[in-house]
Amino acid sequence: MGQAREIAQAMVVGSREETRHIASTLIEESGFHVVEADSMEEAAQLLGRYGQKIAFVFADTSNSEEARGLATLVARKWPWIRLLVSMDQDSPHDFAMPASASCMHRPWLPLDLLIEAERAMH
């Protein structure tokens, strides 16, 4: 018998329940097991617990300070995690994103999220 393949894990972060649900469903379609967090603080706690297993984080936020904090934390502690931050078009995001992170504006297209999840999978 062969070994069971370990399912990659992803995290979806955001205070908007509907957005989290849509993003989680799409990312699960890419083959990930998804963990959800409704705040950046909860995301940091969950990363502390499961960071070694997570390959992709999608964070939907309107707060550029929160985005910067999460990007810095992920790059410092879990540099292999691919981070995608979704923010409003007019949100200031004048901070440098780590190489493992990128930003897309709302409203985002499901295909764009799927492409980023697929990139993290490989």
N, CA, C and O atoms as a GROMACS GRO file, in nm:
protein
  488
    1MET      N    1   0.082  -0.118   0.000
    1MET     CA    2   0.000   0.000   0.000
    1MET      C    3   0.086   0.124   0.000
    1MET      O    4   0.190   0.128   0.066
    2GLY      N    5   0.044   0.227  -0.074
    2GLY     CA    6   0.117   0.353  -0.079
    2GLY      C    7   0.082   0.440   0.040
    2GLY      O    8  -0.017   0.418   0.110
    3GLN      N    9   0.165   0.538   0.061
    3GLN     CA   10   0.139   0.631   0.168
    3GLN      C   11   0.032   0.731   0.126
    3GLN      O   12   0.022   0.769   0.010
    4ALA      N   13  -0.046   0.772   0.222
    4ALA     CA   14  -0.148   0.874   0.194
    4ALA      C   15  -0.079   1.008   0.171
    4ALA      O   16   0.013   1.045   0.244
    5ARG      N   17  -0.123   1.078   0.071
    5ARG     CA   18  -0.067   1.208   0.040
    5ARG      C   19  -0.120   1.310   0.140
    5ARG      O   20  -0.240   1.316   0.165
    6GLU      N   21  -0.029   1.390   0.197
    6GLU     CA   22  -0.071   1.491   0.292
    6GLU      C   23  -0.136   1.608   0.217
    6GLU      O   24  -0.082   1.657   0.117
    7ILE      N   25  -0.249   1.652   0.266
    7ILE     CA   26  -0.320   1.762   0.203
    7ILE      C   27  -0.260   1.894   0.250
    7ILE      O   28  -0.242   1.916   0.369
    8ALA      N   29  -0.227   1.980   0.154
    8ALA     CA   30  -0.172   2.110   0.186
    8ALA      C   31  -0.277   2.194   0.259
    8ALA      O   32  -0.398   2.178   0.237
    9GLN      N   33  -0.231   2.282   0.345
    9GLN     CA   34  -0.322   2.366   0.420
    9GLN      C   35  -0.309   2.511   0.378
    9GLN      O   36  -0.201   2.558   0.341
   10ALA      N   37  -0.421   2.582   0.385
   10ALA     CA   38  -0.426   2.724   0.356
   10ALA      C   39  -0.505   2.793   0.465
   10ALA      O   40  -0.578   2.729   0.541
   11MET      N   41  -0.491   2.924   0.471
   11MET     CA   42  -0.567   3.003   0.567
   11MET      C   43  -0.633   3.118   0.494
   11MET      O   44  -0.573   3.182   0.408
   12VAL      N   45  -0.757   3.144   0.530
   12VAL     CA   46  -0.831   3.259   0.479
   12VAL      C   47  -0.861   3.349   0.597
   12VAL      O   48  -0.918   3.305   0.697
   13VAL      N   49  -0.822   3.476   0.585
   13VAL     CA   50  -0.836   3.572   0.693
   13VAL      C   51  -0.921   3.690   0.647
   13VAL      O   52  -0.900   3.744   0.539
   14GLY      N   53  -1.016   3.727   0.729
   14GLY     CA   54  -1.096   3.846   0.697
   14GLY      C   55  -1.218   3.855   0.785
   14GLY      O   56  -1.272   3.754   0.830
   15SER      N   57  -1.262   3.976   0.810
   15SER     CA   58  -1.377   3.997   0.898
   15SER      C   59  -1.510   3.979   0.828
   15SER      O   60  -1.613   3.964   0.894
   16ARG      N   61  -1.510   3.980   0.696
   16ARG     CA   62  -1.634   3.962   0.620
   16ARG      C   63  -1.661   3.813   0.600
   16ARG      O   64  -1.593   3.746   0.523
   17GLU      N   65  -1.762   3.762   0.670
   17GLU     CA   66  -1.791   3.618   0.668
   17GLU      C   67  -1.819   3.568   0.526
   17GLU      O   68  -1.771   3.461   0.488
   18GLU      N   69  -1.896   3.641   0.450
   18GLU     CA   70  -1.930   3.598   0.314
   18GLU      C   71  -1.805   3.588   0.226
   18GLU      O   72  -1.790   3.493   0.150
   19THR      N   73  -1.717   3.685   0.236
   19THR     CA   74  -1.593   3.683   0.158
   19THR      C   75  -1.506   3.565   0.200
   19THR      O   76  -1.450   3.495   0.115
   20ARG      N   77  -1.495   3.542   0.332
   20ARG     CA   78  -1.417   3.427   0.381
   20ARG      C   79  -1.472   3.298   0.326
   20ARG      O   80  -1.396   3.211   0.282
   21HIS      N   81  -1.604   3.284   0.328
   21HIS     CA   82  -1.667   3.160   0.281
   21HIS      C   83  -1.641   3.138   0.131
   21HIS      O   84  -1.605   3.028   0.090
   22ILE      N   85  -1.658   3.241   0.052
   22ILE     CA   86  -1.634   3.229  -0.093
   22ILE      C   87  -1.488   3.194  -0.119
   22ILE      O   88  -1.459   3.102  -0.196
   23ALA      N   89  -1.396   3.266  -0.055
   23ALA     CA   90  -1.254   3.241  -0.076
   23ALA      C   91  -1.216   3.100  -0.030
   23ALA      O   92  -1.141   3.031  -0.098
   24SER      N   93  -1.268   3.058   0.085
   24SER     CA   94  -1.238   2.923   0.135
   24SER      C   95  -1.286   2.816   0.038
   24SER      O   96  -1.214   2.719   0.012
   25THR      N   97  -1.405   2.833  -0.014
   25THR     CA   98  -1.461   2.735  -0.108
   25THR      C   99  -1.374   2.727  -0.233
   25THR      O  100  -1.344   2.617  -0.280
   26LEU      N  101  -1.334   2.841  -0.286
   26LEU     CA  102  -1.249   2.843  -0.406
   26LEU      C  103  -1.114   2.776  -0.379
   26LEU      O  104  -1.066   2.696  -0.459
   27ILE      N  105  -1.054   2.810  -0.267
   27ILE     CA  106  -0.922   2.755  -0.235
   27ILE      C  107  -0.930   2.605  -0.209
   27ILE      O  108  -0.839   2.531  -0.245
   28GLU      N  109  -1.038   2.560  -0.147
   28GLU     CA  110  -1.057   2.416  -0.128
   28GLU      C  111  -1.066   2.344  -0.262
   28GLU      O  112  -1.022   2.230  -0.274
   29GLU      N  113  -1.123   2.409  -0.362
   29GLU     CA  114  -1.130   2.351  -0.496
   29GLU      C  115  -0.992   2.329  -0.556
   29GLU      O  116  -0.975   2.246  -0.645
   30SER      N  117  -0.893   2.402  -0.507
   30SER     CA  118  -0.755   2.385  -0.553
   30SER      C  119  -0.685   2.270  -0.482
   30SER      O  120  -0.570   2.238  -0.514
   31GLY      N  121  -0.752   2.208  -0.387
   31GLY     CA  122  -0.695   2.093  -0.318
   31GLY      C  123  -0.643   2.120  -0.179
   31GLY      O  124  -0.581   2.032  -0.118
   32PHE      N  125  -0.666   2.237  -0.127
   32PHE     CA  126  -0.621   2.272   0.007
   32PHE      C  127  -0.726   2.238   0.112
   32PHE      O  128  -0.846   2.235   0.084
   33HIS      N  129  -0.679   2.211   0.232
   33HIS     CA  130  -0.764   2.211   0.351
   33HIS      C  131  -0.754   2.353   0.404
   33HIS      O  132  -0.642   2.404   0.421
   34VAL      N  133  -0.866   2.420   0.431
   34VAL     CA  134  -0.865   2.561   0.467
   34VAL      C  135  -0.902   2.582   0.614
   34VAL      O  136  -0.996   2.522   0.666
   35VAL      N  137  -0.824   2.667   0.678
   35VAL     CA  138  -0.849   2.714   0.814
   35VAL      C  139  -0.890   2.860   0.800
   35VAL      O  140  -0.826   2.935   0.725
   36GLU      N  141  -0.993   2.903   0.871
   36GLU     CA  142  -1.039   3.042   0.863
   36GLU      C  143  -1.009   3.117   0.991
   36GLU      O  144  -1.012   3.062   1.101
   37ALA      N  145  -0.980   3.246   0.973
   37ALA     CA  146  -0.962   3.338   1.087
   37ALA      C  147  -1.038   3.465   1.056
   37ALA      O  148  -1.034   3.515   0.944
   38ASP      N  149  -1.109   3.518   1.155
   38ASP     CA  150  -1.188   3.638   1.129
   38ASP      C  151  -1.116   3.768   1.164
   38ASP      O  152  -1.172   3.876   1.151
   39SER      N  153  -0.990   3.757   1.207
   39SER     CA  154  -0.910   3.877   1.237
   39SER      C  155  -0.762   3.844   1.215
   39SER      O  156  -0.722   3.728   1.210
   40MET      N  157  -0.683   3.948   1.204
   40MET     CA  158  -0.538   3.929   1.188
   40MET      C  159  -0.478   3.872   1.316
   40MET      O  160  -0.381   3.797   1.312
   41GLU      N  161  -0.536   3.909   1.431
   41GLU     CA  162  -0.488   3.855   1.559
   41GLU      C  163  -0.511   3.704   1.566
   41GLU      O  164  -0.422   3.629   1.606
   42GLU      N  165  -0.630   3.661   1.525
   42GLU     CA  166  -0.660   3.518   1.524
   42GLU      C  167  -0.570   3.446   1.424
   42GLU      O  168  -0.526   3.334   1.448
   43ALA      N  169  -0.545   3.510   1.310
   43ALA     CA  170  -0.456   3.451   1.210
   43ALA      C  171  -0.317   3.428   1.267
   43ALA      O  172  -0.257   3.323   1.245
   44ALA      N  173  -0.265   3.526   1.340
   44ALA     CA  174  -0.132   3.512   1.401
   44ALA      C  175  -0.130   3.396   1.500
   44ALA      O  176  -0.032   3.321   1.506
   45GLN      N  177  -0.237   3.380   1.579
   45GLN     CA  178  -0.245   3.269   1.674
   45GLN      C  179  -0.249   3.135   1.601
   45GLN      O  180  -0.179   3.041   1.639
   46LEU      N  181  -0.330   3.126   1.496
   46LEU     CA  182  -0.340   3.001   1.421
   46LEU      C  183  -0.211   2.969   1.348
   46LEU      O  184  -0.172   2.853   1.338
   47LEU      N  185  -0.145   3.071   1.296
   47LEU     CA  186  -0.015   3.048   1.232
   47LEU      C  187   0.086   2.996   1.333
   47LEU      O  188   0.167   2.909   1.301
   48GLY      N  189   0.080   3.048   1.454
   48GLY     CA  190   0.169   2.998   1.559
   48GLY      C  191   0.148   2.850   1.586
   48GLY      O  192   0.241   2.778   1.621
   49ARG      N  193   0.025   2.806   1.571
   49ARG     CA  194  -0.009   2.665   1.595
   49ARG      C  195   0.013   2.578   1.471
   49ARG      O  196   0.064   2.466   1.483
   50TYR      N  197  -0.024   2.628   1.353
   50TYR     CA  198  -0.022   2.545   1.232
   50TYR      C  199   0.072   2.594   1.122
   50TYR      O  200   0.072   2.539   1.012
   51GLY      N  201   0.151   2.696   1.150
   51GLY     CA  202   0.235   2.758   1.047
   51GLY      C  203   0.324   2.662   0.970
   51GLY      O  204   0.350   2.684   0.852
   52GLN      N  205   0.371   2.558   1.035
   52GLN     CA  206   0.459   2.462   0.968
   52GLN      C  207   0.389   2.388   0.855
   52GLN      O  208   0.454   2.336   0.764
   53LYS      N  209   0.256   2.382   0.860
   53LYS     CA  210   0.181   2.306   0.761
   53LYS      C  211   0.114   2.393   0.654
   53LYS      O  212   0.067   2.342   0.553
   54ILE      N  213   0.110   2.524   0.676
   54ILE     CA  214   0.037   2.613   0.586
   54ILE      C  215   0.125   2.656   0.469
   54ILE      O  216   0.241   2.694   0.487
   55ALA      N  217   0.067   2.650   0.349
   55ALA     CA  218   0.139   2.689   0.227
   55ALA      C  219   0.090   2.821   0.169
   55ALA      O  220   0.162   2.887   0.095
   56PHE      N  221  -0.034   2.859   0.202
   56PHE     CA  222  -0.095   2.976   0.138
   56PHE      C  223  -0.186   3.047   0.236
   56PHE      O  224  -0.265   2.984   0.307
   57VAL      N  225  -0.176   3.181   0.241
   57VAL     CA  226  -0.265   3.263   0.322
   57VAL      C  227  -0.327   3.368   0.232
   57VAL      O  228  -0.257   3.441   0.162
   58PHE      N  229  -0.459   3.375   0.235
   58PHE     CA  230  -0.533   3.480   0.166
   58PHE      C  231  -0.593   3.568   0.273
   58PHE      O  232  -0.674   3.523   0.354
   59ALA      N  233  -0.554   3.697   0.273
   59ALA     CA  234  -0.602   3.791   0.375
   59ALA      C  235  -0.679   3.903   0.307
   59ALA      O  236  -0.624   3.973   0.222
   60ASP      N  237  -0.804   3.920   0.345
   60ASP     CA  238  -0.890   4.025   0.292
   60ASP      C  239  -0.903   4.132   0.399
   60ASP      O  240  -0.960   4.107   0.505
   61THR      N  241  -0.850   4.252   0.372
   61THR     CA  242  -0.850   4.357   0.473
   61THR      C  243  -0.863   4.495   0.412
   61THR      O  244  -0.830   4.515   0.295
   62SER      N  245  -0.911   4.587   0.490
   62SER     CA  246  -0.915   4.728   0.449
   62SER      C  247  -0.808   4.807   0.523
   62SER      O  248  -0.791   4.927   0.498
   63ASN      N  249  -0.737   4.742   0.611
   63ASN     CA  250  -0.640   4.809   0.696
   63ASN      C  251  -0.498   4.777   0.650
   63ASN      O  252  -0.451   4.665   0.666
   64SER      N  253  -0.431   4.876   0.593
   64SER     CA  254  -0.296   4.851   0.541
   64SER      C  255  -0.197   4.820   0.653
   64SER      O  256  -0.100   4.748   0.631
   65GLU      N  257  -0.220   4.873   0.773
   65GLU     CA  258  -0.133   4.840   0.887
   65GLU      C  259  -0.144   4.692   0.922
   65GLU      O  260  -0.043   4.626   0.948
   66GLU      N  261  -0.266   4.639   0.921
   66GLU     CA  262  -0.285   4.496   0.947
   66GLU      C  263  -0.217   4.414   0.838
   66GLU      O  264  -0.151   4.313   0.868
   67ALA      N  265  -0.231   4.455   0.715
   67ALA     CA  266  -0.169   4.382   0.603
   67ALA      C  267  -0.017   4.382   0.618
   67ALA      O  268   0.048   4.279   0.600
   68ARG      N  269   0.039   4.497   0.650
   68ARG     CA  270   0.184   4.507   0.669
   68ARG      C  271   0.230   4.416   0.783
   68ARG      O  272   0.329   4.345   0.771
   69GLY      N  273   0.156   4.419   0.894
   69GLY     CA  274   0.193   4.336   1.009
   69GLY      C  275   0.190   4.188   0.976
   69GLY      O  276   0.281   4.114   1.013
   70LEU      N  277   0.084   4.145   0.908
   70LEU     CA  278   0.075   4.004   0.872
   70LEU      C  279   0.184   3.965   0.772
   70LEU      O  280   0.245   3.859   0.785
   71ALA      N  281   0.208   4.051   0.674
   71ALA     CA  282   0.312   4.022   0.573
   71ALA      C  283   0.450   4.011   0.638
   71ALA      O  284   0.528   3.923   0.604
   72THR      N  285   0.478   4.100   0.731
   72THR     CA  286   0.607   4.098   0.800
   72THR      C  287   0.621   3.972   0.886
   72THR      O  288   0.725   3.906   0.884
   73LEU      N  289   0.515   3.940   0.961
   73LEU     CA  290   0.516   3.820   1.045
   73LEU      C  291   0.538   3.694   0.963
   73LEU      O  292   0.622   3.611   0.996
   74VAL      N  293   0.461   3.680   0.855
   74VAL     CA  294   0.471   3.560   0.771
   74VAL      C  295   0.610   3.550   0.710
   74VAL      O  296   0.671   3.443   0.712
   75ALA      N  297   0.661   3.660   0.655
   75ALA     CA  298   0.794   3.657   0.591
   75ALA      C  299   0.905   3.623   0.690
   75ALA      O  300   1.001   3.554   0.655
   76ARG      N  301   0.890   3.670   0.812
   76ARG     CA  302   0.994   3.647   0.913
   76ARG      C  303   0.990   3.505   0.969
   76ARG      O  304   1.094   3.440   0.982
   77LYS      N  305   0.871   3.456   1.003
   77LYS     CA  306   0.860   3.326   1.071
   77LYS      C  307   0.834   3.208   0.978
   77LYS      O  308   0.877   3.097   1.006
   78TRP      N  309   0.762   3.231   0.868
   78TRP     CA  310   0.725   3.124   0.777
   78TRP      C  311   0.748   3.169   0.633
   78TRP      O  312   0.653   3.188   0.558
   79PRO      N  313   0.873   3.185   0.593
   79PRO     CA  314   0.904   3.242   0.461
   79PRO      C  315   0.854   3.159   0.343
   79PRO      O  316   0.847   3.212   0.231
   80TRP      N  317   0.820   3.034   0.362
   80TRP     CA  318   0.770   2.950   0.253
   80TRP      C  319   0.622   2.974   0.224
   80TRP      O  320   0.572   2.933   0.120
   81ILE      N  321   0.552   3.041   0.315
   81ILE     CA  322   0.409   3.065   0.296
   81ILE      C  323   0.389   3.176   0.193
   81ILE      O  324   0.446   3.284   0.203
   82ARG      N  325   0.308   3.146   0.094
   82ARG     CA  326   0.270   3.247  -0.006
   82ARG      C  327   0.151   3.324   0.050
   82ARG      O  328   0.050   3.265   0.086
   83LEU      N  329   0.164   3.457   0.056
   83LEU     CA  330   0.060   3.543   0.112
   83LEU      C  331   0.000   3.628   0.002
   83LEU      O  332   0.072   3.692  -0.076
   84LEU      N  333  -0.131   3.629  -0.005
   84LEU     CA  334  -0.203   3.716  -0.098
   84LEU      C  335  -0.294   3.805  -0.016
   84LEU      O  336  -0.379   3.756   0.058
   85VAL      N  337  -0.276   3.936  -0.028
   85VAL     CA  338  -0.356   4.034   0.044
   85VAL      C  339  -0.452   4.100  -0.053
   85VAL      O  340  -0.413   4.145  -0.160
   86SER      N  341  -0.579   4.104  -0.015
   86SER     CA  342  -0.682   4.170  -0.094
   86SER      C  343  -0.726   4.296  -0.020
   86SER      O  344  -0.767   4.292   0.096
   87MET      N  345  -0.715   4.411  -0.091
   87MET     CA  346  -0.752   4.538  -0.030
   87MET      C  347  -0.832   4.620  -0.129
   87MET      O  348  -0.830   4.594  -0.250
   88ASP      N  349  -0.903   4.721  -0.077
   88ASP     CA  350  -0.977   4.812  -0.163
   88ASP      C  351  -0.881   4.885  -0.256
   88ASP      O  352  -0.765   4.908  -0.221
   89GLN      N  353  -0.930   4.922  -0.372
   89GLN     CA  354  -0.850   4.993  -0.472
   89GLN      C  355  -0.784   5.118  -0.414
   89GLN      O  356  -0.670   5.150  -0.446
   90ASP      N  357  -0.857   5.189  -0.328
   90ASP     CA  358  -0.806   5.315  -0.275
   90ASP      C  359  -0.734   5.300  -0.141
   90ASP      O  360  -0.696   5.400  -0.080
   91SER      N  361  -0.714   5.177  -0.094
   91SER     CA  362  -0.641   5.155   0.031
   91SER      C  363  -0.494   5.184   0.010
   91SER      O  364  -0.436   5.140  -0.089
   92PRO      N  365  -0.433   5.258   0.100
   92PRO     CA  366  -0.289   5.283   0.085
   92PRO      C  367  -0.211   5.154   0.112
   92PRO      O  368  -0.229   5.091   0.216
   93HIS      N  369  -0.127   5.118   0.021
   93HIS     CA  370  -0.040   5.002   0.045
   93HIS      C  371   0.099   5.038  -0.006
   93HIS      O  372   0.153   4.975  -0.097
   94ASP      N  373   0.154   5.141   0.057
   94ASP     CA  374   0.283   5.193   0.016
   94ASP      C  375   0.399   5.123   0.085
   94ASP      O  376   0.512   5.172   0.083
   95PHE      N  377   0.373   5.010   0.147
   95PHE     CA  378   0.480   4.935   0.210
   95PHE      C  379   0.530   4.827   0.115
   95PHE      O  380   0.456   4.780   0.029
   96ALA      N  381   0.654   4.790   0.130
   96ALA     CA  382   0.713   4.687   0.044
   96ALA      C  383   0.664   4.550   0.090
   96ALA      O  384   0.679   4.513   0.206
   97MET      N  385   0.606   4.476  -0.003
   97MET     CA  386   0.562   4.340   0.027
   97MET      C  387   0.682   4.247   0.016
   97MET      O  388   0.766   4.264  -0.072
   98PRO      N  389   0.691   4.149   0.105
   98PRO     CA  390   0.797   4.049   0.092
   98PRO      C  391   0.783   3.974  -0.041
   98PRO      O  392   0.677   3.975  -0.103
   99ALA      N  393   0.890   3.909  -0.084
   99ALA     CA  394   0.889   3.838  -0.212
   99ALA      C  395   0.783   3.729  -0.217
   99ALA      O  396   0.732   3.697  -0.324
  100SER      N  397   0.748   3.673  -0.103
  100SER     CA  398   0.649   3.565  -0.099
  100SER      C  399   0.506   3.617  -0.089
  100SER      O  400   0.412   3.539  -0.075
  101ALA      N  401   0.489   3.749  -0.097
  101ALA     CA  402   0.356   3.809  -0.083
  101ALA      C  403   0.320   3.892  -0.206
  101ALA      O  404   0.407   3.942  -0.277
  102SER      N  405   0.190   3.904  -0.228
  102SER     CA  406   0.142   3.991  -0.335
  102SER      C  407   0.008   4.051  -0.292
  102SER      O  408  -0.052   4.009  -0.194
  103CYS      N  409  -0.036   4.150  -0.368
  103CYS     CA  410  -0.158   4.221  -0.334
  103CYS      C  411  -0.248   4.225  -0.456
  103CYS      O  412  -0.200   4.242  -0.568
  104MET      N  413  -0.378   4.210  -0.435
  104MET     CA  414  -0.474   4.230  -0.542
  104MET      C  415  -0.588   4.316  -0.487
  104MET      O  416  -0.618   4.313  -0.368
  105HIS      N  417  -0.649   4.390  -0.577
  105HIS     CA  418  -0.754   4.483  -0.535
  105HIS      C  419  -0.891   4.419  -0.541
  105HIS      O  420  -0.918   4.330  -0.621
  106ARG      N  421  -0.979   4.470  -0.452
  106ARG     CA  422  -1.119   4.433  -0.459
  106ARG      C  423  -1.185   4.518  -0.566
  106ARG      O  424  -1.140   4.630  -0.589
  107PRO      N  425  -1.284   4.473  -0.628
  107PRO     CA  426  -1.333   4.336  -0.623
  107PRO      C  427  -1.240   4.245  -0.704
  107PRO      O  428  -1.195   4.281  -0.813
  108TRP      N  429  -1.212   4.129  -0.649
  108TRP     CA  430  -1.125   4.034  -0.718
  108TRP      C  431  -1.210   3.930  -0.790
  108TRP      O  432  -1.326   3.906  -0.755
  109LEU      N  433  -1.148   3.871  -0.888
  109LEU     CA  434  -1.216   3.766  -0.965
  109LEU      C  435  -1.180   3.629  -0.908
  109LEU      O  436  -1.066   3.606  -0.870
  110PRO      N  437  -1.276   3.538  -0.902
  110PRO     CA  438  -1.247   3.404  -0.850
  110PRO      C  439  -1.128   3.338  -0.922
  110PRO      O  440  -1.048   3.270  -0.858
  111LEU      N  441  -1.117   3.358  -1.052
  111LEU     CA  442  -1.007   3.297  -1.127
  111LEU      C  443  -0.872   3.348  -1.077
  111LEU      O  444  -0.777   3.270  -1.069
  112ASP      N  445  -0.862   3.476  -1.043
  112ASP     CA  446  -0.736   3.530  -0.992
  112ASP      C  447  -0.697   3.464  -0.860
  112ASP      O  448  -0.580   3.434  -0.838
  113LEU      N  449  -0.795   3.441  -0.774
  113LEU     CA  450  -0.767   3.374  -0.647
  113LEU      C  451  -0.724   3.229  -0.671
  113LEU      O  452  -0.631   3.180  -0.607
  114LEU      N  453  -0.791   3.161  -0.762
  114LEU     CA  454  -0.755   3.022  -0.795
  114LEU      C  455  -0.613   3.013  -0.850
  114LEU      O  456  -0.538   2.921  -0.815
  115ILE      N  457  -0.576   3.106  -0.934
  115ILE     CA  458  -0.440   3.107  -0.991
  115ILE      C  459  -0.336   3.121  -0.880
  115ILE      O  460  -0.235   3.050  -0.880
  116GLU      N  461  -0.360   3.213  -0.787
  116GLU     CA  462  -0.265   3.233  -0.676
  116GLU      C  463  -0.259   3.109  -0.586
  116GLU      O  464  -0.151   3.071  -0.541
  117ALA      N  465  -0.372   3.046  -0.562
  117ALA     CA  466  -0.373   2.923  -0.480
  117ALA      C  467  -0.295   2.813  -0.550
  117ALA      O  468  -0.219   2.740  -0.486
  118GLU      N  469  -0.313   2.800  -0.681
  118GLU     CA  470  -0.239   2.699  -0.757
  118GLU      C  471  -0.089   2.725  -0.752
  118GLU      O  472  -0.010   2.631  -0.740
  119ARG      N  473  -0.050   2.850  -0.760
  119ARG     CA  474   0.094   2.884  -0.750
  119ARG      C  475   0.151   2.841  -0.616
  119ARG      O  476   0.264   2.793  -0.608
  120ALA      N  477   0.074   2.857  -0.510
  120ALA     CA  478   0.120   2.819  -0.377
  120ALA      C  479   0.130   2.668  -0.363
  120ALA      O  480   0.212   2.617  -0.286
  121MET      N  481   0.045   2.597  -0.437
  121MET     CA  482   0.043   2.451  -0.429
  121MET      C  483   0.169   2.390  -0.488
  121MET      O  484   0.209   2.280  -0.450
  122HIS      N  485   0.231   2.460  -0.580
  122HIS     CA  486   0.348   2.403  -0.651
  122HIS      C  487   0.475   2.471  -0.621
  122HIS      O  488   0.580   2.433  -0.673
   0.00000   0.00000   0.00000
